[in-house]
Amino acid sequence: MSTQKVGILIVEDESIVAKDIQQSLKKLGYEVLGVCATGEDAIQKAELTKPSLVLMDIMLRGDMSGIEAAEAIRQKLNIPIIFLTAYADSSTLSKAKVTEPSGYIIKPFKEIDLQTNIEIALYKHEKTTESKRERDFLY
């Protein structure tokens, strides 16, 4: 899969971290469609920009966690979501798992972690969508 026209939405409430992610993504050839600091904003922006993928921090400003925002985005838009988080504890992980994320990256991470997770998530999403289309076509 080429990185051309892959639009990514970043949901991260720490602006320094968000800037770093943005620079990494651009360097890797992805298009950054926006940066959000709250879950509510992320849902709106995702509906508006229809990204190929969402990079979602779990702990966000506001009333909604990244996990809740991810669930809403997944249900409404069926977009792959990769969690970026400093939290690797089992309670956070088990809450996050329920939303069926396409990846889970622990901070601090390297650019290569970002790229491999994004490429795998996009590939898996494409295959799943393809086989669903075929299934719908057959039945």
DSSP file (Angstrom, degrees, kcal/mol; ACC not computed):
  #  RESIDUE AA STRUCTURE BP1 BP2  ACC     N-H-->O    O-->H-N    N-H-->O    O-->H-N    TCO  KAPPA ALPHA  PHI   PSI    X-CA   Y-CA   Z-CA
    1    1 A M              0   0    0      0, 0.0     2,-0.2     0, 0.0   122,-0.1   0.000 360.0 360.0 360.0 129.3    0.0    0.0    0.0
    2    2 A S        -     0   0    0      1,-0.1     0, 0.0     2,-0.1     0, 0.0  -0.510 360.0-131.8 -81.7 152.2    1.4    3.4   -0.9
    3    3 A T  S >  S+     0   0    0     -2,-0.2     3,-1.5    25,-0.1    28,-0.2   0.483  70.0 121.0 -81.4  -1.2    1.5    6.1    1.6
    4    4 A Q  T 3  S+     0   0    0      1,-0.3     3,-0.1    26,-0.1    -2,-0.1  -0.411  83.3   1.9 -65.1 135.2    0.0    8.5   -1.0
    5    5 A K  T 3  S+     0   0    0      1,-0.2     2,-0.9    24,-0.2    -1,-0.3   0.697  86.9 144.0  60.9  22.9   -3.3   10.0    0.0
    6    6 A V    <   -     0   0    0     -3,-1.5    25,-2.6    23,-0.3     2,-0.5  -0.831  35.2-160.3 -91.6 108.9   -3.3    8.3    3.4
    7    7 A G  E     -a   31   0A   0     -2,-0.9    45,-2.7    23,-0.2    46,-1.4  -0.776   6.6-166.6 -94.6 129.8   -4.9   10.9    5.6
    8    8 A I  E     -ab  32  53A   0     23,-3.2    25,-2.6    -2,-0.5    26,-0.7  -0.946  11.8-151.0-121.5 135.2   -4.3   10.6    9.3
    9    9 A L  E     -ab  34  54A   0     44,-2.1    46,-2.9    -2,-0.4     2,-0.5  -0.889  14.1-150.8-101.1 129.6   -6.1   12.3   12.2
   10   10 A I  E     -ab  35  55A   0     24,-2.6    26,-2.8    -2,-0.5     2,-0.6  -0.882   9.8-170.6-102.9 127.7   -4.0   12.8   15.4
   11   11 A V  E     +ab  36  56A   0     44,-3.0    46,-2.7    -2,-0.5     2,-0.3  -0.914  32.7 133.0-119.0 103.6   -5.8   12.9   18.7
   12   12 A E        -     0   0    0     24,-2.3    26,-0.1    -2,-0.6    48,-0.1  -0.953  42.1-158.0-154.8 123.7   -3.3   14.0   21.3
   13   13 A D  S    S+     0   0    0     46,-0.4     2,-0.8    -2,-0.3    24,-0.1   0.573  76.3  82.4 -88.7  -6.8   -3.8   16.7   24.0
   14   14 A E     >  -     0   0    0      1,-0.2     4,-2.7     2,-0.0     3,-0.2  -0.861  68.8-156.5 -95.7 112.4   -0.1   17.4   24.6
   15   15 A S  H  > S+     0   0    0     -2,-0.8     4,-2.4     1,-0.2    -1,-0.2   0.812  89.2  53.9 -63.4 -31.6    0.8   19.8   21.9
   16   16 A I  H  > S+     0   0    0      2,-0.2     4,-2.1     1,-0.2    -1,-0.2   0.933 112.3  44.4 -66.5 -44.5    4.5   19.0   21.9
   17   17 A V  H  > S+     0   0    0     -3,-0.2     4,-2.5     2,-0.2    -2,-0.2   0.917 112.7  52.4 -63.5 -44.2    3.8   15.3   21.4
   18   18 A A  H  X S+     0   0    0     -4,-2.7     4,-2.7     1,-0.2    -2,-0.2   0.904 108.8  50.2 -58.8 -43.2    1.2   16.1   18.7
   19   19 A K  H  X S+     0   0    0     -4,-2.4     4,-2.6     2,-0.2    -1,-0.2   0.911 110.3  50.4 -61.8 -43.2    3.8   18.3   16.9
   20   20 A D  H  X S+     0   0    0     -4,-2.1     4,-2.5     2,-0.2    -2,-0.2   0.931 112.2  46.4 -59.2 -47.8    6.3   15.4   17.0
   21   21 A I  H  X S+     0   0    0     -4,-2.5     4,-2.9     1,-0.2     5,-0.2   0.920 111.4  52.7 -61.4 -44.8    3.8   12.9   15.7
   22   22 A Q  H  X S+     0   0    0     -4,-2.7     4,-2.4     1,-0.2    -1,-0.2   0.923 110.5  46.9 -57.1 -47.3    2.8   15.3   13.0
   23   23 A Q  H  X S+     0   0    0     -4,-2.6     4,-2.4     1,-0.2    -1,-0.2   0.910 112.5  50.1 -63.5 -42.6    6.4   15.8   11.8
   24   24 A S  H  X S+     0   0    0     -4,-2.5     4,-2.0     2,-0.2    -2,-0.2   0.934 111.4  48.4 -60.6 -46.6    7.1   12.1   11.8
   25   25 A L  H  <>S+     0   0    0     -4,-2.9     5,-2.8     1,-0.2     4,-0.5   0.911 112.1  48.1 -61.9 -43.9    3.9   11.4    9.8
   26   26 A K  H ><5S+     0   0    0     -4,-2.4     3,-1.2     1,-0.2    -1,-0.2   0.913 110.6  51.7 -63.1 -42.0    4.8   14.0    7.2
   27   27 A K  H 3<5S+     0   0    0     -4,-2.4    -1,-0.2     1,-0.3    -2,-0.2   0.857 108.1  52.2 -61.9 -35.2    8.3   12.7    7.0
   28   28 A L  T 3<5S-     0   0    0     -4,-2.0    -1,-0.3    -5,-0.2    -2,-0.2   0.519 124.5-105.0 -80.1  -5.4    6.9    9.2    6.3
   29   29 A G  T < 5S+     0   0    0     -3,-1.2   -23,-0.3    -4,-0.5    -3,-0.2   0.585  75.2 133.8  96.1  10.9    4.8   10.6    3.5
   30   30 A Y      < -     0   0    0     -5,-2.8     2,-0.5    -6,-0.2    -1,-0.3  -0.571  55.0-121.9 -90.7 159.0    1.4   10.6    5.2
   31   31 A E  E     -a    7   0A   0    -25,-2.6   -23,-3.2   -28,-0.2     2,-0.7  -0.882  17.7-142.8-100.5 126.5   -1.1   13.5    5.1
   32   32 A V  E     -a    8   0A   0     -2,-0.5   -23,-0.2   -25,-0.2     3,-0.1  -0.802  14.7-173.4 -90.9 116.7   -2.1   14.9    8.5
   33   33 A L  E     -     0   0A   0    -25,-2.6     2,-0.3    -2,-0.7   -24,-0.2   0.591  60.2 -42.8 -87.4 -11.3   -5.8   15.9    8.4
   34   34 A G  E     -a    9   0A   0    -26,-0.7   -24,-2.6     2,-0.0     2,-0.4  -0.865  45.1-116.8 162.3 165.2   -5.9   17.5   11.8
   35   35 A V  E     -a   10   0A   0     -2,-0.3     2,-0.3   -26,-0.2   -24,-0.2  -0.997  28.3-172.4-128.6 126.9   -4.9   17.4   15.4
   36   36 A C  E     -a   11   0A   0    -26,-2.8   -24,-2.3    -2,-0.4     3,-0.0  -0.892  19.0-165.7-119.7 149.8   -7.5   17.2   18.2
   37   37 A A  S    S+     0   0    0     -2,-0.3    24,-1.3   -26,-0.2     2,-0.3   0.534  73.5  49.4-108.7 -10.8   -7.1   17.5   21.9
   38   38 A T  B  > S-e   61   0B   0     22,-0.2     4,-1.9     1,-0.1    24,-0.1  -0.903  76.5-124.6-129.0 159.0  -10.5   16.2   23.0
   39   39 A G  H  > S+     0   0    0     22,-0.6     4,-2.2    25,-0.6     5,-0.2   0.898 111.9  53.1 -64.3 -42.7  -12.6   13.1   22.2
   40   40 A E  H  > S+     0   0    0      1,-0.2     4,-2.0     2,-0.2    -1,-0.2   0.924 110.7  47.0 -59.6 -45.4  -15.6   15.2   21.2
   41   41 A D  H  > S+     0   0    0      1,-0.2     4,-2.9     2,-0.2    -1,-0.2   0.877 109.0  55.7 -63.6 -39.1  -13.5   17.2   18.8
   42   42 A A  H  X S+     0   0    0     -4,-1.9     4,-2.5     2,-0.2    -1,-0.2   0.902 106.8  49.1 -61.8 -42.8  -12.0   14.0   17.4
   43   43 A I  H  X S+     0   0    0     -4,-2.2     4,-2.2     2,-0.2    -1,-0.2   0.942 114.4  45.1 -63.6 -47.8  -15.4   12.5   16.5
   44   44 A Q  H  X S+     0   0    0     -4,-2.0     4,-2.0     1,-0.2    -2,-0.2   0.938 114.9  47.3 -59.9 -48.0  -16.5   15.7   14.8
   45   45 A K  H  X S+     0   0    0     -4,-2.9     4,-3.0     1,-0.2     5,-0.3   0.871 111.2  51.7 -64.9 -37.5  -13.2   16.1   12.9
   46   46 A A  H  X S+     0   0    0     -4,-2.5     4,-2.2    -5,-0.2    -1,-0.2   0.907 110.2  48.6 -65.5 -41.7  -13.2   12.4   11.9
   47   47 A E  H  < S+     0   0    0     -4,-2.2    -2,-0.2    -5,-0.2    -1,-0.2   0.872 117.2  43.7 -64.0 -36.1  -16.8   12.8   10.5
   48   48 A L  H  < S+     0   0    0     -4,-2.0    -2,-0.2    -5,-0.2    -1,-0.2   0.914 124.8  29.2 -74.5 -46.7  -15.7   15.9    8.6
   49   49 A T  H  < S-     0   0    0     -4,-3.0    -3,-0.2    -5,-0.1    -2,-0.2   0.604  85.8-146.0 -97.2 -13.3  -12.4   14.7    7.2
   50   50 A K     <  -     0   0    0     -4,-2.2   -43,-0.2    -5,-0.3    -3,-0.1   0.942  25.6-157.1  45.5  64.5  -13.0   10.9    6.8
   51   51 A P        -     0   0    0      0, 0.0   -43,-0.2     0, 0.0     3,-0.1  -0.213  23.7-129.2 -68.7 161.6   -9.4    9.9    7.6
   52   52 A S  S    S+     0   0    0    -45,-2.7     2,-0.3     1,-0.3   -44,-0.2   0.761  92.1   0.8 -75.5 -26.5   -7.8    6.6    6.5
   53   53 A L  E     -b    8   0A   0    -46,-1.4   -44,-2.1    26,-0.1     2,-0.4  -0.988  64.9-138.2-160.1 152.4   -6.7    6.1   10.1
   54   54 A V  E     -bc   9  81A   0     26,-2.2    28,-2.8    -2,-0.3     2,-0.7  -0.981   5.7-154.6-121.0 129.3   -6.8    7.7   13.6
   55   55 A L  E     -bc  10  82A   0    -46,-2.9   -44,-3.0    -2,-0.4     2,-0.5  -0.920  27.2-168.0 -97.7 116.6   -3.9    7.9   16.0
   56   56 A M  E     -bc  11  83A   0     26,-3.0    28,-2.7    -2,-0.7     2,-0.2  -0.923  20.3-148.7-121.8 120.2   -5.6    8.2   19.4
   57   57 A D  E     - c   0  84A   0    -46,-2.7    28,-0.2    -2,-0.5     3,-0.1  -0.577  15.7-143.6 -74.5 147.4   -4.2    9.1   22.8
   58   58 A I  S    S+     0   0    0     26,-0.9     8,-3.1    -2,-0.2     2,-0.8   0.910  85.7  57.0 -82.4 -43.3   -6.1    7.3   25.6
   59   59 A M  S    S+     0   0    0      6,-0.2   -46,-0.4     7,-0.1     2,-0.3  -0.805  75.3 165.6 -93.7 112.8   -5.9   10.1   28.2
   60   60 A L        -     0   0    0     -2,-0.8   -22,-0.2     4,-0.1     2,-0.1  -0.793  39.5 -98.3-122.6 164.1   -7.5   13.2   26.8
   61   61 A R  B    S+e   38   0B   0    -24,-1.3   -22,-0.6    -2,-0.3     3,-0.3  -0.363  85.8  34.0 -68.6 159.5   -8.7   16.6   28.0
   62   62 A G  S    S-     0   0    0      1,-0.2    -2,-0.1   -24,-0.1   -24,-0.0  -0.319 108.4 -55.2  89.8-172.2  -12.4   16.9   28.5
   63   63 A D  S    S+     0   0    0     -2,-0.1     2,-0.5     2,-0.1    -1,-0.2   0.653 110.5  74.7 -83.6 -17.2  -15.1   14.5   29.6
   64   64 A M        -     0   0    0     -3,-0.3   -25,-0.6     4,-0.0    -4,-0.1  -0.837  69.8-142.2-108.1 131.8  -14.4   11.8   27.0
   65   65 A S     >  -     0   0    0     -2,-0.5     4,-2.3     1,-0.1    -6,-0.2  -0.373  29.8-109.5 -80.1 166.3  -11.5    9.4   27.0
   66   66 A G  H  > S+     0   0    0     -8,-3.1     4,-2.6     1,-0.2     5,-0.2   0.830 120.3  57.7 -62.4 -32.1   -9.7    8.3   23.9
   67   67 A I  H  > S+     0   0    0     -9,-0.5     4,-2.1     2,-0.2    -1,-0.2   0.929 107.8  44.9 -65.6 -45.2  -11.3    4.9   24.4
   68   68 A E  H  > S+     0   0    0      2,-0.2     4,-2.1     1,-0.2    -2,-0.2   0.910 114.8  48.6 -64.1 -42.3  -14.8    6.3   24.3
   69   69 A A  H  X S+     0   0    0     -4,-2.3     4,-2.6     1,-0.2     5,-0.2   0.905 109.9  52.3 -64.1 -41.2  -14.0    8.5   21.3
   70   70 A A  H  X S+     0   0    0     -4,-2.6     4,-2.7     1,-0.2    -1,-0.2   0.906 108.5  50.5 -61.5 -42.5  -12.4    5.5   19.5
   71   71 A E  H  X S+     0   0    0     -4,-2.1     4,-2.4     2,-0.2    -1,-0.2   0.922 111.6  47.7 -61.9 -45.3  -15.6    3.4   20.1
   72   72 A A  H  X S+     0   0    0     -4,-2.1     4,-2.4     2,-0.2     5,-0.3   0.915 113.9  46.8 -63.0 -44.0  -17.8    6.2   18.7
   73   73 A I  H  X>S+     0   0    0     -4,-2.6     4,-3.0     2,-0.2     5,-0.7   0.907 112.2  50.5 -65.5 -42.2  -15.6    6.7   15.6
   74   74 A R  H  X5S+     0   0    0     -4,-2.7     4,-1.4    -5,-0.2    -2,-0.2   0.921 113.3  45.3 -62.8 -44.3  -15.4    3.0   15.0
   75   75 A Q  H  <5S+     0   0    0     -4,-2.4    -2,-0.2    -5,-0.2    -1,-0.2   0.908 121.8  36.4 -67.1 -41.8  -19.2    2.6   15.2
   76   76 A K  H  <5S+     0   0    0     -4,-2.4    -2,-0.2    -5,-0.2    -3,-0.2   0.893 135.5  14.3 -78.0 -40.1  -20.0    5.6   13.0
   77   77 A L  H  <5S-     0   0    0     -4,-3.0    -3,-0.2    -5,-0.3    -2,-0.2   0.552  81.2-133.4-120.7 -10.4  -17.2    5.5   10.5
   78   78 A N     << +     0   0    0     -4,-1.4    -4,-0.2    -5,-0.7    -3,-0.1   0.952  49.2 155.4  50.7  56.1  -15.4    2.1   10.5
   79   79 A I        -     0   0    0     -6,-0.3    -1,-0.2   -26,-0.0   -26,-0.1  -0.928  48.5-108.7-112.3 135.9  -11.9    3.7   10.5
   80   80 A P        -     0   0    0      0, 0.0   -26,-2.2     0, 0.0     2,-0.4  -0.390  36.0-159.0 -63.8 140.0   -8.9    1.9   11.9
   81   81 A I  E     -c   54   0A   0     19,-0.3    21,-3.1   -28,-0.2    22,-0.9  -0.978  10.7-164.4-126.2 132.8   -7.7    3.3   15.2
   82   82 A I  E     -cd  55 103A   0    -28,-2.8   -26,-3.0    -2,-0.4     2,-0.3  -0.970  18.8-137.7-114.0 125.2   -4.3    3.0   16.7
   83   83 A F  E     -cd  56 104A   0     20,-2.3    22,-3.6    -2,-0.5     2,-0.5  -0.639  12.8-165.4 -81.7 137.8   -3.9    3.9   20.4
   84   84 A L  E     +cd  57 105A   0    -28,-2.7   -26,-0.9    -2,-0.3     2,-0.3  -0.993  29.2 151.6-117.6 120.8   -0.9    5.9   21.4
   85   85 A T  E     - d   0 106A   0     20,-2.7    22,-2.9    -2,-0.5   -28,-0.0  -0.997  56.0-145.3-154.2 154.4   -0.5    5.8   25.2
   86   86 A A  S    S+     0   0    0     -2,-0.3     2,-0.6    20,-0.2    20,-0.1   0.482  84.6  91.1 -89.5  -5.7    1.9    6.0   28.1
   87   87 A Y        +     0   0    0      1,-0.1   -29,-0.0     2,-0.0    -1,-0.0  -0.817  35.7 156.9-101.1 118.5   -0.4    3.5   29.9
   88   88 A A        +     0   0    0     -2,-0.6    -1,-0.1     4,-0.0    18,-0.0   0.198  32.6 130.3-119.7  13.6    0.3   -0.2   29.5
   89   89 A D     >  -     0   0    0      1,-0.1     4,-2.5     4,-0.0     5,-0.2  -0.282  68.7-114.8 -69.1 157.1   -1.5   -1.4   32.7
   90   90 A S  H  > S+     0   0    0      1,-0.2     4,-2.5     2,-0.2     5,-0.2   0.818 112.3  55.5 -66.6 -31.2   -4.0   -4.3   32.3
   91   91 A S  H  > S+     0   0    0      2,-0.2     4,-1.7     1,-0.2    -1,-0.2   0.935 112.0  42.6 -67.9 -44.5   -7.0   -2.2   33.3
   92   92 A T  H  > S+     0   0    0      1,-0.2     4,-2.5     2,-0.2    -2,-0.2   0.921 115.2  51.5 -64.2 -43.7   -6.4    0.4   30.5
   93   93 A L  H  X S+     0   0    0     -4,-2.5     4,-2.5     1,-0.2    -2,-0.2   0.904 108.6  49.4 -61.6 -42.8   -5.5   -2.4   28.1
   94   94 A S  H  X S+     0   0    0     -4,-2.5     4,-0.9     1,-0.2    -1,-0.2   0.854 112.5  48.0 -69.9 -31.8   -8.7   -4.4   28.8
   95   95 A K  H  < S+     0   0    0     -4,-1.7     4,-0.4    -5,-0.2     3,-0.3   0.911 114.2  46.9 -68.1 -42.0  -10.8   -1.2   28.3
   96   96 A A  H >< S+     0   0    0     -4,-2.5     3,-1.4     1,-0.2    -2,-0.2   0.871 103.3  63.0 -67.4 -38.1   -9.0   -0.4   25.1
   97   97 A K  H >< S+     0   0    0     -4,-2.5     3,-2.3     1,-0.3    -1,-0.2   0.841  91.0  66.2 -56.4 -37.3   -9.3   -3.9   23.7
   98   98 A V  T 3< S+     0   0    0     -4,-0.9    -1,-0.3    -3,-0.3    -2,-0.2   0.788  94.6  58.1 -58.0 -29.6  -13.1   -3.8   23.6
   99   99 A T  T <  S-     0   0    0     -3,-1.4    -1,-0.3    -4,-0.4    -2,-0.2   0.427 108.1-127.5 -82.7   2.6  -12.9   -1.1   20.9
  100  100 A E    <   -     0   0    0     -3,-2.3   -19,-0.3    -4,-0.1    -3,-0.1   0.942  32.8-160.7  51.8  57.8  -11.0   -3.5   18.7
  101  101 A P        -     0   0    0      0, 0.0   -19,-0.2     0, 0.0    -1,-0.1  -0.270  22.0-135.1 -67.4 156.4   -8.1   -1.1   18.0
  102  102 A S  S    S-     0   0    0    -21,-3.1     2,-0.3     1,-0.2   -20,-0.2   0.512  84.6  -2.3 -87.3  -5.7   -5.9   -1.8   15.0
  103  103 A G  E     -d   82   0A   0    -22,-0.9   -20,-2.3    17,-0.1     2,-0.3  -0.971  53.7-148.1-174.0 164.7   -2.8   -1.1   17.1
  104  104 A Y  E     -d   83   0A   0     -2,-0.3     2,-0.5   -22,-0.2   -20,-0.2  -0.865  18.5-173.2-148.7 106.3   -1.5   -0.1   20.5
  105  105 A I  E     -d   84   0A   0    -22,-3.6   -20,-2.7    -2,-0.3     2,-0.4  -0.897  15.6-141.4-110.4 128.3    1.7    1.9   20.7
  106  106 A I  E     -d   85   0A   0     -2,-0.5   -20,-0.2   -22,-0.2   -18,-0.0  -0.723  36.0 -91.5 -89.3 132.6    3.4    2.6   24.0
  107  107 A K  S    S+     0   0    0    -22,-2.9     2,-0.1    -2,-0.4     3,-0.0  -0.573 105.5  47.5 -81.2 150.1    5.0    6.1   24.5
  108  108 A P  S    S+     0   0    0      0, 0.0     2,-0.3     0, 0.0    -2,-0.1   0.643  85.3 167.8 -73.8 147.8    7.7    7.0   24.0
  109  109 A F        -     0   0    0     -2,-0.1     2,-0.2    -4,-0.1    -2,-0.1  -0.810  31.6-117.8-125.5 165.5    7.8    5.3   20.6
  110  110 A K    >>  -     0   0    0     -2,-0.3     4,-1.6     1,-0.1     3,-0.7  -0.643  29.6-111.6 -99.5 159.6   10.1    5.4   17.6
  111  111 A E  H 3> S+     0   0    0      1,-0.2     4,-2.6    -2,-0.2     5,-0.2   0.861 118.2  58.0 -55.8 -38.4    9.1    6.5   14.1
  112  112 A I  H 3> S+     0   0    0      1,-0.2     4,-2.7     2,-0.2     5,-0.3   0.846 102.1  54.5 -65.0 -33.4    9.4    2.9   12.9
  113  113 A D  H <> S+     0   0    0     -3,-0.7     4,-2.1     2,-0.2    -1,-0.2   0.915 110.0  48.0 -62.9 -42.7    6.8    1.8   15.4
  114  114 A L  H  X S+     0   0    0     -4,-1.6     4,-2.4     2,-0.2    -2,-0.2   0.953 113.9  45.6 -61.8 -51.8    4.5    4.4   14.0
  115  115 A Q  H  X S+     0   0    0     -4,-2.6     4,-2.7     1,-0.2     5,-0.2   0.922 113.8  46.7 -62.7 -47.1    5.1    3.4   10.4
  116  116 A T  H  X S+     0   0    0     -4,-2.7     4,-2.3     1,-0.2     5,-0.2   0.918 114.2  48.0 -64.9 -41.9    4.8   -0.4   10.9
  117  117 A N  H  X S+     0   0    0     -4,-2.1     4,-2.4    -5,-0.3    -1,-0.2   0.911 113.5  47.7 -63.1 -42.4    1.6   -0.1   13.0
  118  118 A I  H  X S+     0   0    0     -4,-2.4     4,-2.6    -5,-0.2     5,-0.2   0.938 113.0  47.3 -64.4 -47.8    0.0    2.3   10.4
  119  119 A E  H  X S+     0   0    0     -4,-2.7     4,-2.2     1,-0.2    -2,-0.2   0.910 114.8  45.8 -63.1 -42.7    0.9    0.1    7.4
  120  120 A I  H  X S+     0   0    0     -4,-2.3     4,-2.9    -5,-0.2     5,-0.2   0.924 113.3  50.1 -65.9 -43.8   -0.4   -3.1    9.1
  121  121 A A  H  X S+     0   0    0     -4,-2.4     4,-2.3    -5,-0.2    -2,-0.2   0.917 112.9  45.9 -61.0 -44.5   -3.6   -1.4   10.3
  122  122 A L  H  X S+     0   0    0     -4,-2.6     4,-2.3     2,-0.2    -1,-0.2   0.900 113.8  48.8 -66.2 -41.0   -4.3    0.0    6.8
  123  123 A Y  H  X S+     0   0    0     -4,-2.2     4,-2.4    -5,-0.2    -2,-0.2   0.942 113.3  46.2 -64.3 -47.7   -3.6   -3.4    5.2
  124  124 A K  H  X S+     0   0    0     -4,-2.9     4,-2.6     1,-0.2    -2,-0.2   0.897 112.8  50.6 -62.0 -40.9   -5.7   -5.3    7.6
  125  125 A H  H  X S+     0   0    0     -4,-2.3     4,-2.6    -5,-0.2     5,-0.2   0.913 110.1  49.9 -63.2 -43.6   -8.6   -2.8    7.3
  126  126 A E  H  X S+     0   0    0     -4,-2.3     4,-2.5     2,-0.2    -2,-0.2   0.924 112.8  46.6 -61.2 -46.0   -8.4   -3.0    3.5
  127  127 A K  H  X S+     0   0    0     -4,-2.4     4,-2.7     2,-0.2     5,-0.2   0.909 113.2  48.7 -64.2 -43.4   -8.5   -6.8    3.5
  128  128 A T  H  X S+     0   0    0     -4,-2.6     4,-2.0     2,-0.2    -2,-0.2   0.921 113.3  46.9 -63.0 -44.9  -11.4   -6.9    6.0
  129  129 A T  H  X S+     0   0    0     -4,-2.6     4,-2.4     2,-0.2    -2,-0.2   0.901 112.2  51.7 -63.5 -42.1  -13.4   -4.4    4.0
  130  130 A E  H  X S+     0   0    0     -4,-2.5     4,-2.4    -5,-0.2    -2,-0.2   0.939 111.5  44.8 -60.1 -49.8  -12.7   -6.3    0.8
  131  131 A S  H  X S+     0   0    0     -4,-2.7     4,-2.3     1,-0.2    -1,-0.2   0.835 111.8  53.2 -69.3 -30.3  -13.9   -9.6    2.2
  132  132 A K  H  X S+     0   0    0     -4,-2.0     4,-2.9    -5,-0.2    -1,-0.2   0.919 109.1  49.8 -66.3 -42.7  -16.9   -8.0    3.7
  133  133 A R  H  X S+     0   0    0     -4,-2.4     4,-2.2     2,-0.2    -2,-0.2   0.919 111.8  48.1 -60.0 -44.6  -17.8   -6.5    0.3
  134  134 A E  H  X S+     0   0    0     -4,-2.4     4,-2.2     2,-0.2    -1,-0.2   0.913 112.3  49.0 -62.9 -42.7  -17.4   -9.9   -1.3
  135  135 A R  H  X S+     0   0    0     -4,-2.3     4,-2.0     1,-0.2    -2,-0.2   0.924 112.2  48.0 -62.2 -46.0  -19.5  -11.5    1.4
  136  136 A D  H  < S+     0   0    0     -4,-2.9    -1,-0.2     1,-0.2    -2,-0.2   0.855 111.6  51.6 -62.7 -34.9  -22.2   -8.9    0.9
  137  137 A F  H  < S+     0   0    0     -4,-2.2    -1,-0.2    -5,-0.2    -2,-0.2   0.887 111.8  46.2 -69.0 -39.5  -22.0   -9.4   -2.8
  138  138 A L  H  <        0   0    0     -4,-2.2    -2,-0.2     1,-0.2    -1,-0.2   0.805 360.0 360.0 -75.3 -30.3  -22.5  -13.1   -2.5
  139  139 A Y     <        0   0    0     -4,-2.0    -1,-0.2    -5,-0.2    -2,-0.2   0.451 360.0 360.0-109.3 360.0  -25.4  -13.1   -0.1
